[in-house]
Amino acid sequence: MNTTTFLTLLSAFSAVSSLVTECVKTLTADKAKLPGNLVALAAALAVGGGGTALYYFLCSVPFTAEHIVQMFLMGLASGLVSMVGFDKVRQTIGQFTDGCGGDRQ
């Protein structure tokens, strides 16, 4: 998976997981007091892992141990992005892939 595909999937999964988190918090507001961060993490793991599995299935990527770990990591990254913000995560990934340690202008 290249960086462009990763960032595209990450932005889509974080948006969907944010919506799922808000729906769960709205539906359970008067029934139970759930911690928002835990709900966001659970939603992100489900959406990110499931979405990556769907991407692998549609693109005929074999389900190896490495790809299963990547599905879990995509879920964690989706949770991080939905809680922190996509722009900061994209900037950090850009710094690692560029190798220059700063913003390119």
C-alpha positions as CSV (number, residue, x, y, z in Angstrom):
1,M,0.0,0.0,0.0
2,N,1.5,3.3,-1.1
3,T,1.3,6.6,0.9
4,T,-1.4,8.1,-1.2
5,T,-3.7,5.0,-0.8
6,F,-2.9,4.9,2.9
7,L,-3.8,8.6,3.4
8,T,-7.0,8.3,1.3
9,L,-8.2,5.3,3.3
10,L,-7.2,6.9,6.5
11,S,-9.1,10.1,5.9
12,A,-12.2,8.1,4.8
13,F,-12.0,5.8,7.8
14,S,-11.5,8.6,10.3
15,A,-14.5,10.5,9.0
16,V,-16.7,7.4,9.2
17,S,-15.4,6.5,12.6
18,S,-16.1,10.0,13.9
19,L,-19.7,9.7,12.6
20,V,-20.1,6.3,14.2
21,T,-18.7,7.6,17.5
22,E,-21.2,10.5,17.5
23,C,-24.1,8.2,16.7
24,V,-23.1,5.8,19.5
25,K,-22.7,8.7,22.0
26,T,-26.1,10.1,21.0
27,L,-27.9,6.8,21.2
28,T,-26.5,5.9,24.6
29,A,-26.5,9.4,26.1
30,D,-29.4,8.8,28.5
31,K,-28.8,5.0,29.0
32,A,-25.1,4.8,29.9
33,K,-22.2,7.2,30.4
34,L,-19.5,5.8,28.0
35,P,-16.1,7.5,27.9
36,G,-15.8,9.3,24.6
37,N,-12.2,8.2,23.9
38,L,-13.0,4.6,24.4
39,V,-16.0,4.8,22.1
40,A,-13.9,6.5,19.5
41,L,-11.2,3.9,19.7
42,A,-13.6,1.0,19.5
43,A,-15.4,2.6,16.5
44,A,-12.1,3.4,14.8
45,L,-10.8,-0.2,15.3
46,A,-14.0,-1.6,13.8
47,V,-14.2,0.9,10.9
48,G,-10.5,1.0,10.1
49,G,-9.9,-2.8,10.4
50,G,-13.1,-3.7,8.6
51,G,-12.5,-1.1,5.9
52,T,-9.0,-2.2,5.3
53,A,-10.2,-5.9,5.1
54,L,-12.8,-4.8,2.5
55,Y,-10.1,-2.9,0.5
56,Y,-7.8,-6.0,0.6
57,F,-10.7,-8.2,-0.5
58,L,-11.7,-5.9,-3.4
59,C,-8.1,-5.5,-4.6
60,S,-7.4,-9.3,-4.2
61,V,-4.7,-8.8,-1.6
62,P,-4.0,-12.1,0.2
63,F,-4.8,-12.2,4.0
64,T,-1.4,-12.9,5.4
65,A,-0.2,-12.3,9.0
66,E,1.4,-9.0,7.9
67,H,-1.8,-7.7,6.3
68,I,-3.8,-8.6,9.3
69,V,-1.4,-6.6,11.5
70,Q,-1.8,-3.8,9.0
71,M,-5.6,-3.9,9.4
72,F,-5.2,-3.5,13.1
73,L,-2.7,-0.7,12.7
74,M,-5.1,1.1,10.3
75,G,-7.8,0.9,13.0
76,L,-5.4,2.5,15.5
77,A,-4.3,5.1,13.0
78,S,-7.9,5.9,12.2
79,G,-8.7,6.4,15.9
80,L,-5.7,8.7,16.3
81,V,-6.7,10.8,13.3
82,S,-10.3,11.0,14.4
83,M,-9.2,12.2,17.9
84,V,-6.3,14.4,17.0
85,G,-7.0,15.7,13.5
86,F,-6.1,14.7,10.0
87,D,-3.9,17.7,9.1
88,K,-1.4,17.0,12.0
89,V,-1.1,13.3,11.1
90,R,-0.7,14.1,7.4
91,Q,2.1,16.6,8.2
92,T,3.9,14.0,10.4
93,I,3.6,11.3,7.7
94,G,4.9,13.8,5.1
95,Q,7.9,14.5,7.3
96,F,8.8,10.8,7.6
97,T,8.3,10.1,3.9
98,D,10.2,13.2,2.7
99,G,13.1,12.6,5.0
100,C,13.8,16.3,5.4
101,G,12.4,16.7,8.9
102,G,10.3,19.8,8.1
103,D,7.5,21.1,5.9
104,R,8.2,21.4,2.2
105,Q,7.1,24.6,0.6
